[in-house]
Amino acid sequence: MSVAKIIEVNASSKTSMEDAVKAGLKKTAETVKNIQGAWVNEIKVVTDANGAVQEWRVNLKITFIVD
């Protein structure tokens, strides 16, 4: 029998939403083992005064198996 746990992580990138997701997973993997997947729960952008995207922000729910 396996037990899974879900943690919530916020990450950002100036490049893209995909890069923000990858950065969040990579940083989380430094301290959390057995990551099984993630849900992108929320996407936000920071814009300049002209509406151009300056930064992508994501909220991730990351699932991992507890040892």
Beta strands, then each sheet from edge to edge (+ up, - down):
strand 1: 3-13
strand 2: 35-47
strand 3: 53-66
sheet 1: 1+ 3- 2+
end
